[in-house]
């Protein structure tokens, strides 16, 4: 037996050293736990759910089609994937904790409700180890229960059935913000990293929750060169033709991108310069006679019809109030502020009704209107929001339906006949189709179908300050008032007038100010303020997350350089 004896002095010194070691060890453990999110969970979550989960904690896995969690195996994990228009691509993420508990590590003082109201996942996309796109997912994306409890989740990135999910929109934003340019023909390594983020006074970014990678194979499409040729304008357009030049190679490059499906569901492109037809191109089976369903582009026609009704004396002023047209006490949720909703506030999307089409949870979201037997009654039954009429912008389709109903009541013969007589006839537009509300009133929410060349006539009317040829159709003041920017759209630099949008495209260090009509699918009538152009793009990418972003990319990457530069 060995006897081990320490003197009092040596024992005291040893004890002090041990205390220092223990203190150091505990300090390191504490700092490590804070740094790596090991603070005690705020709420109970699902934890590690099984052997597959345990073996893949911290991993983003990829699968070709949705596989139920109970059937998911490592043999389902994709390592290579061919990117095609009809592809199905999903991720399943294995985490150690739920999102709420990860957010708790960023702000231990906050409640679970505060955390999920201010934070979400931060996704970063890398192609060939180069960072391409990072996004802090909107705090409202995803179900609350999933954020609080789930430690494994699946998200579709590509879905041939258009499965409803924030993941599809995220993927399309990645593709429109560098992804498609990075994923050129060939094989690429795509990596996804996921972290939590929290918006406080600053944005706090947490530890890496999960990451994963796979090889993405992109095959170059076989393109018939005839599809990218500049299309010759056929006789009978109804327009004088322009002899001015433009960058034809730039147009060929744009046509190639449309043929490759880089720009998707583009149906027509028309460019008018100084009132003369410069470019007329059709794609994907569309042609000169095609009646394009441009959705909310039709709202801007309602603005023009309101201007005509004012000119003809059927309306007194844009400051007329809703109470002059309806007995509002007969409708639900009566509020004295409804009496003061003006035509101006309906035209500028600032009525104050509790309706916002960009918020799917809004009571007045347009999707809640369409199943109703009476759209106007449903709108007037809505409660008011906390905003006073005319104070704040909120895109509200139902308000334009009410505007159309007021016009239909006031103009002789109803709005459909009035539009034909006062607007379409003078513009030489004779081929179009209206859709109707359940009360058989023309649908000013966006139910007007028209050929691309006719849409260009409407744009040129505003470019001309309300004149068509030698005839004045709209008062010059109405045109000027319509194109003013009364509100800035929250979150970007877009302006809003009388059912007209406005923005400035920046190309080559120069700004190009435009006014435009815009509809679901991506259709646009674009009127340049300082250049002599009207551009019409008809597109049918309905409800696609890229529908508007790709049009902006066409404008800045191809059309503005092509037109502003001139040449042949």
Secondary structure, 3 states (H helix, E strand, C coil): CCCCCCCHHHHHHHHHHHHHHHHHHHHHHHHHHHHCCCCCCCCCCCCCCCHHHHHCCCEEEEECCCCCHHHCCHHHCCCEEECCCCCCEEEEEECCCCHHHHHHHHCCCCCHHHHHHHEEEEEEEEECCEEEEEEECCCCCCCHHHHHHCCEEEEEEECCCCCCCHHHHHHHHHHHHHHHHHCCCEEEEEEEEEEEEEECCCEEEEEEEEEEEEEEEECCCCCCHHHCCCCCCCCCCCCCECCCCCCHHHHHHHHHHHHCCCCCCEEEEEEEECCEEEEEEECCCCCCCCCEECCCHHHHHHHHHHHHHHHCCCCCCCCCEHHHCCCHHHCCCCCHHHHCCEHHHHHCCCCCECCCCCCCCCCCCHHHHHCCCCHHHHHHHCCECCCCCCCCCCCCHHHHHHHHHHHHHHCCCCHHHHHHHHHHHHHCCCCEEECECCCCCECCCCCEEECHHHHHHHHHHHHCCCEECCEECCCHHHHHHHCCCCEECCCCCCEECCCCEEEEEEECCEEEEEEEEECCECCEEEEECCCCEEEEEEECECCCCCCCHHHHHHHHHHHHHHHHCCCC
